[in-house]
Amino acid sequence: MIDLQIYWGETEIFYKAALASKIIKCMQQQGKVVLTSAESRSATQSGLYAFLDELCNSWGWNPNDITIITTNPLERHSEYNIKTMAHTNWAKDCLKIPDKFVPWDGSKTYGMFLGRATAERIHAAVLNQSFEYKDQGLTSFHHNLREHIDTPELVKYLCESDSRYSELLKITPYSDIDPVSKLEVLAYKSNDDWAAIYQQLALELVFETSTAPDNVTFSEKIMKPMLYRRPFMLIAGAGAIKTLKSVDDFLGSCVHDPRQLSDKTLLDQMAKCYTGFKFFENAFGIEYDNDHGIDRVNHVFDILHTLIRTKKIEKLHERCQQDIEQNYDSITKLYPIMKKLSLQNMKYFDAASWTEKR
């Protein structure tokens, strides 16, 4: 079994020679290989299938002897074996159910917390700099673009935004909520920290790492506003909201082989308590779910601007109350079940390798 965490990027495969060496050795010794990753990626957009095709053609392997275990429920392939499972973030101790409800104190209106740079997150950071109501935001951007940026993400941003590279470099790491982290992935905070943050927010802009059209993620980024009873807008791939609203799609993605579960009742327990997540259609609609990339970010900021300008954001929680409570009810009932499921899935990953740097 090979953990792909440090190799599998959003739009490219890193350290191809090292990864190829591991796969070749495994195939020679065992005649098959299992590839795993806790990150939700698109194997098509990242080039993983093309990379594996090249190896299979060179070595005469049967693609059926290669299994990919992924947290992307939309992943499909006619030759490689694809297994899906629940996202491992359910198992992390940093994500806990708040002890009590945290009401909005009105000091800020929106939150936006960005770690590793993608084209969409870069554009959001740029838009936020000139946003008319910037002073009402609680935001952060921890990626130092002068030190590193994935080339495909840079090209995507420059092409879609029609911006100049010199303008991009004006975006420097900053944070309204904590010291700027040198890590691209945000450090986890305690419940007390997040309670103080969400107390100031009426709404959160949630940016998933992957925006590939054939990928959808249900990570801690979406879970947190649900747990803290906040409406949110989701920046992910086109159609991500439609997929997450589907009970069957969500439940089907949580485990790749029920026979491997030590507790065979977990999926039944999930089916009984999960009724689907809500996305606040009566407050600001979900038309933006048809958008992709930078267009989606623009649409979300337009909605945010209208909510603040018309002062509708002051009554947002009242309008969203039913959806907020259904999300909270679903997430709190699912949490202990999903945590057990994720802990069982951790056996498929080499967590020690996740600290290696690219």
N, C-alpha and C positions, 0 to 999 in steps of 0.2 A: 504494500500500500504506500502510495506517494502523496504527500500533502502538497498541494499546489499554491498555498497561500502567498509565497513570495515570488512565484513565477507567473501567476495568472492575473494580468492587468485588464483594465476595462477594454482597451482597444489594441493590446499587443501582449505577446508572451515574452517575459524577461528571462535572461540567462538560458537561452535555448540550448546551448551546448551542454550545460550542466544538467538540465532537465532531460535532454535526450539520453545522456549517459545513464541516468538513473532508470529511465524506462527500458532502455536496451538491456541493462543488467538484470532487471526484474523479469523481462520476457525470456531471457536466456536461461534463467534459473528456474522459473515457475511456469513459463508458457502462457502467462496471462498477467495483467496488471490492473490495479484499482487506483484511480486518481480521485482525490478528494479535495474539497475546498469549503471553508466556512463562509467565504465571501460569495455573494450571489452575483454570478457573471453570466454573460452570454457567450457560449462557446463558439458561436458563429462570428459575432462582432469582434471578439478578442483574437481570433485567428487560431484558436486551439484545434479546431477540426482540421484546418489546413496543415497545421504543424503535425498532427497525428497522421493525416493522410500521407504526408511525405515520408514519415518513418515507416508506415505500413508498406508503402510502395517500394521503399529501398530495401527493407528486410523481409518482404514477402509475408507479412503478418496478416492474420484475419482480424478485421476490426471488431468482430464479435468477441474477441479475447480481451478487449479493453473496456473497462467499466468506468464511468464517470459518476461520482456521487456529488450532488450539487444541492444548494438551497434555492435554486431557481426553479419554480414549479412549472415554468413554460418551456423548459429545455426538452427538445425532442431530436432524435436522429434515427435514421432507418437502419444503420449498421452498428454504431457503437451502442453499448448498453448504458442507458441513462437511468439513474436512480435518484429520487428526490427525497429531501428530509427537512425537518424543521430547522429554522435558523438557530445557531448556537447562542445568540444573545439572550435567549430566554433563561439560559443557565447561569448567567453572570450575576454575582451577588450585588453589583452596583445598581441593578434594576429591581426595585422593590415597590410594593404597593404603599403609597403614602399613608401615614398614620391617621391623617384627618384631611378634610377638604380645605383647600387653600383658595380663599376668595380673591378676586382681582381688586387691587387697591387703587387702580386708576393712574398710577404714576407713569407708566409707559403703555404702549398699545400692542406692539408686535415684537416677536423674537425671531432671530435667525442666526443659527450657530453652525459655522462652516469649518470643516477640517481639511482633508486632502482636496486639492484643487481639481475640479472638472470644468469644462467649458461653461456649464450652467452656473456653477458656484462662483466662478470668476466674474461672469456677467452680473450676477446678483450683487457681488461686492462693489462692482463699478456703479450699478444703478443706485445702490444704497448711498454712495458718496454724494450724489446729487439729488437724492429723493427729497421732495418738499417737506416731508414730515420726519426726516431723519432723526430729529431730536426726540421723537416718540418711540424710537426703536431701541432694543437691547440686543446687540449683535456682536459677532466675532468672526474673524477670518484668520486661521492659524498657519496658512501655507505661505512660505517665503518663495515667491516666484523667481527671485533673483538667483536662488540656490538650485532649484529644480522644478521642472514641470514636464509631464509626459508629453512628448512631441505631438502625438495625435490629438490630444486635448487642446494644445496650443493652436494647432492648425485649424481645428474645428471652431474654436472661439474666434480667431482672426477672420476666418471666412464668413461665419454666420453673423458676426457683429459689425463687420466692415471697420474694425478698429485698428489702430496701429500698435506695434509692439512697444513703442516708447510710452504710450498711454497706459498699457497694461502694467508696466513696471512701476507705475505710480501707486499701485495697490500694494501696500505693505501689511505685514501681519499686525493685527490689533485685537483687542478683546475688551468688551464692556463688563464682562462678568468674572474675569480671572486673569492672572498673568499669562502673557502669550507663551504658548507651548512650542518648543522646538520640534516636537513630534507632529507629523502630518495628521495623525489620528488623535482626536481629543482625549485627554485624560478623563477618567470617569470621576464624577462628583458624588458626594453623599446625598441622601435624601434631604437633609437639612439644607444643603446648598441649592438643590433644585427647587425646594419649597420656596426659598427666598427669591429665586429667579422667576418662577411661575406666578408668584404673588403679584408681580409687576406687569404681567402679560395678559392681554385679552385674546391674543391670537398668535399662532406660530407658523412660520414658513418652514416646512420640512423638506430638506434636500437629501434624497437618497443618493448614494454614490453612483449607482448604475442607472443610466437612462436609455439603455438599449431597448428597442421595441419588442424583443423576444425575451425580456427578463422582467421580473417583478420581485420586489423585496418587501418582507414585513420584518423590519429590524427595530432596534431600540429607539431609533429616531421617530418612528410613528407611535411606538408604545408610550413614550413619555407624555406627550400631550393628552393621550387617552387616560393615562393613570392620574394626571393632574387636572382632568376635566377641563380641557381647553379645546376649542375648535382649531382647525389647522387647514392649510392648503398644501398639497403634496406635489413636489417637483420630482417627477420620475419619468419613466418612458410613457409614450402615448398609450392610453388605454389601461394604465396601471390601476386606476380607481375602479374601473369596470371589473377588472380581474379580482381585486381585493374584496369587492362587494359580493362576489360569488361564493356562496358557502361551499359548494362542491370543489371549486378550484383551491380554496384555502385548505380545507381538510385533506384533500388529495396530495397536497405538497408537503405534509408534515412528517411523513415517514415513508421510506422507499420499500420497506418489506415488513409488514406487520408481524410476520413469523419471528423476526429477530427481537421483538419486544419482550422483556422479562415480565411486563405487566400487560397482558393482552387486552385489558379493558380500557386502556387509555384512549384509543380512538373512539370507542363508544361513549366514553365520558365527554369527549370533546364535542361530538355530534349533538349531545343532549343540551349542552350549555351554550353553544355558539349559534347565533342567529344572523350573523353578518354584521359588518361594520358600516357606519354611516359617515357621510362626507358633507353634511351641512348644505344640502341642495336648496333648502328654502331660504338660506341667508345670502349665499353668493353663487349658487349653481356649480355645476361641474363641467361646463362647456370647455374649460381649459384642459380637461383630460384628453381632448382631441389633439392638443398641441404637443409639440416635441421640441426639445432643445431650448435654444435661446428664446424662441417664440413663446414657449410655455412660461418662462421666467418673466417676460414682458407682460403677458396676460395676467399673471398673478400679482405683479406690482401694480398694474392698472386697477385690479379689484381692490387691493389694499388701499390705494390712493382714494378711491371712491368711498370706501367704508369710513375712512378718517375724515375726508372732506365733508361728507354729508352727515357726519356724527352718528351714522348707523352703528358704528363699532361700539358706541356706548350702550346699546341695547342688544348687542350681538349675542351675549350669553342667554338672554331671555328667548331670542328667536331660535337658538340652537339647543335649548335645554333638553329636548327629547332625544336628539341625536347624541348629545354629550353623555347623557345618562345611559343610553343603550350601549355606547362604546365602553363606558366605564364598567358597566355590568358584565359585558362580554369579556373584556380584558382581565378583570379581576377573577372571574370564574375560570378562564382559560389558563391564567398564569401558573398556578401550581401544577396543572396537568402538563402544560407545555414545558415547564422547567424539568419535570421528570423525564419527558420525552427527549429534551435537548441533552440532559445529562447522559442518557443512554446513547445518544448519537455521538457524544464526544470521543468515543472509542475509535471513530473513523478518522480522527485528526491527530496530527503531531503538533500539539500546541507549543512545544519547545522551539520549533522552527519559526514560529511567527515573529520572534524578536529579531530575526536576522534582518539586516538592512539591505535595501536595493542599492 
